[in-house]
Amino acid sequence: MFRPLRRKKRAITDKQARELLADCKRGVFAVNGDDGYPYAIPVNYFFDTEHDKIYFHGAKAGHKVDALKRNDKVCFTVYGNDWHKDDDWAPYVQSTVVFGRCRLVNDDPAFVEDTIRQLALKYYPSAEEAEEEIKQSIGGVQLYEITVEHLCGKQIQEK
């Protein structure tokens, strides 16, 4: 169903791919947008390693919501862990690509708030600041959940 990585020597382990997914701060979320055009946007997210779910928040209406109503199949990509070998000018970079299904989570307010809290703690400098933001904006937040169906990672040298 999902294509294998074409250049196998570039593959990183499943563990490395998941670690990258857990550690990165931003990813690119892609859906099948209007008139069949892809629609990809950067998002802050939280990867629940225990349940293989990716969570992010956004508006309750708009392009991505309309696209998800038509088709819940999505792609999510992160990249990072740049490093240089010896004196080489071009960095090595890792990436993880996820294919899955995305849904709006609104059936359990306590779960939504707890997950938003985990997401906020990844980005805010303190738990107090995260709590203040949650208190002010939780009513307007829509939580999205991607269920991972397939992921793979690779490492390339950018030259």
C-alpha positions as a Python dict, from the first residue, in 0.01 Angstrom:
ca = {
    (1, 'M'): (0, 0, 0),
    (2, 'F'): (278, 245, 92),
    (3, 'R'): (587, 266, -124),
    (4, 'P'): (914, 150, 27),
    (5, 'L'): (1201, 395, 45),
    (6, 'R'): (1366, 386, -296),
    (7, 'R'): (1723, 451, -182),
    (8, 'K'): (1752, 209, 107),
    (9, 'K'): (2103, 320, 205),
    (10, 'R'): (1953, 656, 306),
    (11, 'A'): (1703, 498, 546),
    (12, 'I'): (1724, 565, 918),
    (13, 'T'): (1583, 321, 1170),
    (14, 'D'): (1221, 331, 1277),
    (15, 'K'): (1341, 434, 1624),
    (16, 'Q'): (1542, 726, 1480),
    (17, 'A'): (1246, 835, 1264),
    (18, 'R'): (1015, 834, 1569),
    (19, 'E'): (1270, 1020, 1782),
    (20, 'L'): (1295, 1290, 1516),
    (21, 'L'): (915, 1311, 1508),
    (22, 'A'): (905, 1343, 1887),
    (23, 'D'): (1186, 1601, 1908),
    (24, 'C'): (1115, 1840, 1620),
    (25, 'K'): (925, 2160, 1692),
    (26, 'R'): (746, 2207, 1360),
    (27, 'G'): (610, 1988, 1088),
    (28, 'V'): (437, 2035, 755),
    (29, 'F'): (78, 1910, 743),
    (30, 'A'): (-56, 1832, 395),
    (31, 'V'): (-409, 1756, 274),
    (32, 'N'): (-583, 1723, -59),
    (33, 'G'): (-708, 2081, -90),
    (34, 'D'): (-950, 2264, -316),
    (35, 'D'): (-987, 2140, -674),
    (36, 'G'): (-736, 1860, -611),
    (37, 'Y'): (-448, 2095, -532),
    (38, 'P'): (-229, 1993, -239),
    (39, 'Y'): (-250, 2221, 63),
    (40, 'A'): (46, 2209, 303),
    (41, 'I'): (100, 2427, 607),
    (42, 'P'): (357, 2436, 887),
    (43, 'V'): (223, 2349, 1232),
    (44, 'N'): (345, 2313, 1588),
    (45, 'Y'): (257, 1966, 1713),
    (46, 'F'): (292, 1701, 1980),
    (47, 'F'): (371, 1334, 1903),
    (48, 'D'): (215, 1087, 2144),
    (49, 'T'): (470, 806, 2116),
    (50, 'E'): (264, 565, 2325),
    (51, 'H'): (-42, 577, 2097),
    (52, 'D'): (122, 669, 1763),
    (53, 'K'): (-81, 990, 1731),
    (54, 'I'): (19, 1340, 1624),
    (55, 'Y'): (-176, 1632, 1768),
    (56, 'F'): (-188, 1996, 1665),
    (57, 'H'): (-435, 2278, 1705),
    (58, 'G'): (-593, 2521, 1467),
    (59, 'A'): (-905, 2706, 1371),
    (60, 'K'): (-1249, 2545, 1375),
    (61, 'A'): (-1315, 2650, 1015),
    (62, 'G'): (-1112, 2709, 702),
    (63, 'H'): (-925, 2543, 420),
    (64, 'K'): (-786, 2248, 617),
    (65, 'V'): (-1120, 2174, 789),
    (66, 'D'): (-1300, 2173, 454),
    (67, 'A'): (-1033, 1948, 303),
    (68, 'L'): (-1053, 1701, 595),
    (69, 'K'): (-1430, 1679, 557),
    (70, 'R'): (-1376, 1563, 199),
    (71, 'N'): (-1079, 1333, 262),
    (72, 'D'): (-914, 1240, 593),
    (73, 'K'): (-594, 1103, 435),
    (74, 'V'): (-297, 1327, 518),
    (75, 'C'): (79, 1351, 505),
    (76, 'F'): (295, 1501, 780),
    (77, 'T'): (667, 1573, 743),
    (78, 'V'): (940, 1685, 982),
    (79, 'Y'): (1309, 1738, 921),
    (80, 'G'): (1611, 1831, 1128),
    (81, 'N'): (1910, 1686, 1315),
    (82, 'D'): (2150, 1869, 1086),
    (83, 'W'): (2511, 1771, 1130),
    (84, 'H'): (2836, 1805, 935),
    (85, 'K'): (3092, 1539, 861),
    (86, 'D'): (3454, 1645, 905),
    (87, 'D'): (3511, 1969, 711),
    (88, 'D'): (3234, 1910, 456),
    (89, 'W'): (3028, 2223, 384),
    (90, 'A'): (2699, 2042, 315),
    (91, 'P'): (2502, 1919, 616),
    (92, 'Y'): (2341, 1582, 663),
    (93, 'V'): (1972, 1614, 742),
    (94, 'Q'): (1716, 1362, 864),
    (95, 'S'): (1346, 1359, 780),
    (96, 'T'): (1041, 1160, 875),
    (97, 'V'): (735, 1132, 654),
    (98, 'V'): (407, 1013, 805),
    (99, 'F'): (96, 897, 621),
    (100, 'G'): (-221, 871, 821),
    (101, 'R'): (-578, 972, 886),
    (102, 'C'): (-670, 1299, 1052),
    (103, 'R'): (-980, 1386, 1249),
    (104, 'L'): (-1109, 1676, 1454),
    (105, 'V'): (-1114, 1585, 1823),
    (106, 'N'): (-1409, 1734, 2004),
    (107, 'D'): (-1580, 1442, 2175),
    (108, 'D'): (-1406, 1467, 2515),
    (109, 'P'): (-1331, 1820, 2648),
    (110, 'A'): (-1106, 1688, 2927),
    (111, 'F'): (-896, 1492, 2675),
    (112, 'V'): (-874, 1797, 2447),
    (113, 'E'): (-754, 2019, 2731),
    (114, 'D'): (-502, 1762, 2856),
    (115, 'T'): (-361, 1713, 2506),
    (116, 'I'): (-345, 2089, 2445),
    (117, 'R'): (-154, 2113, 2774),
    (118, 'Q'): (102, 1855, 2654),
    (119, 'L'): (135, 2048, 2329),
    (120, 'A'): (177, 2381, 2511),
    (121, 'L'): (440, 2243, 2749),
    (122, 'K'): (653, 2154, 2445),
    (123, 'Y'): (665, 2521, 2338),
    (124, 'Y'): (608, 2754, 2633),
    (125, 'P'): (903, 2841, 2857),
    (126, 'S'): (713, 2753, 3175),
    (127, 'A'): (411, 2554, 3289),
    (128, 'E'): (261, 2873, 3434),
    (129, 'E'): (269, 3048, 3096),
    (130, 'A'): (121, 2742, 2927),
    (131, 'E'): (-163, 2729, 3181),
    (132, 'E'): (-237, 3100, 3136),
    (133, 'E'): (-261, 3060, 2759),
    (134, 'I'): (-483, 2753, 2792),
    (135, 'K'): (-713, 2938, 3031),
    (136, 'Q'): (-748, 3230, 2788),
    (137, 'S'): (-790, 3039, 2461),
    (138, 'I'): (-913, 2682, 2518),
    (139, 'G'): (-1267, 2778, 2408),
    (140, 'G'): (-1151, 2872, 2060),
    (141, 'V'): (-912, 2584, 2003),
    (142, 'Q'): (-975, 2295, 1768),
    (143, 'L'): (-760, 1988, 1830),
    (144, 'Y'): (-659, 1769, 1537),
    (145, 'E'): (-540, 1408, 1567),
    (146, 'I'): (-340, 1218, 1307),
    (147, 'T'): (-339, 841, 1346),
    (148, 'V'): (-10, 715, 1203),
    (149, 'E'): (-63, 444, 942),
    (150, 'H'): (289, 447, 797),
    (151, 'L'): (610, 634, 860),
    (152, 'C'): (962, 622, 730),
    (153, 'G'): (1272, 824, 779),
    (154, 'K'): (1585, 897, 586),
    (155, 'Q'): (1907, 1091, 602),
    (156, 'I'): (2056, 1280, 311),
    (157, 'Q'): (2347, 1511, 256),
    (158, 'E'): (2229, 1841, 110),
    (159, 'K'): (2459, 1875, -190),
}
